[in-house]
Amino acid sequence: MFQFVLSIVTIPAAKLLRPSVLYRPELGPSLDALLVALGASAVLGGVVYLLWSGRIELSAPAEQQREAEEHA
């Protein structure tokens, strides 16, 4: 799904951005494009954290940890 969304977003992004943003003499994105990408990543990272915060444990429950140690 993520790869599909990225491939769909590429076409409008290429139409909306100025050519000077996409094609520059040096290797790398412009400062504006970099800041937009970082901002979007931060927002999406926050959304993912909020959606998954109740489902992810930092350490395994004691019973599961003992079971893993027995089979190690």
N, C-alpha and C positions, 0 to 999 in steps of 0.2 A: 504494500500500500504506500509506504514511504517513497519508494523508488518511482511509483506511478505519479504521486503528487509532485515530486521533484521534476519529472519530465514534463508535466503539464504546466508547471510554473515557469519553466525556462522560456517558453515562447512569448507569453505576455511580458516577462521581464526584459527580454531582448527588444521588444517593440517599445516599451515605455522608457527605458534608459537611453541616455544620449550615447552616441558612438564613442565619445571621448572617455566615458566611464568604462566601457568594455575593451576598447583598443587603445593601449597606451604604449609608449616606447619601453618603459621599464616593466619588469615582470612583477605582477601583483595587482590587486584591485585598487581603485581610488580610495581615498580616505572616506568619502561619503558612502560608497558601497560597503566598505568594511564596517563602518559604524552601524549601518542599517542591518547588515548580517549579524553583527554581535547583539544588537538590540532584539532582533527577532529570535535569536537563539536563547537569550536570557528570558524572554517572555515565554517561549515554548518550554524551556527547561522548568520554569516555575509552574506552568500548567501540568507538566508531567509529574513534578514532585507532589503537587496537590492531589492529583488523581491517584497516585500510587503510594502515598505516604502511609496509609493504613494497611497496605498489603505487603510491605517489605520489612523484614526484620534484620537488624544488624548482627544478631547472633542467633544460632539455632537453639530451639528449646532443649532443655537438659536431656530429655529422653532421646531425642534425635542425635544429640552430640554423643551420648554414650553408645548408641547403636553404631554410629560412624566410627568411633574409636575401636569398637569390638571387631569390625570388619577391616580395619586398616592394617 
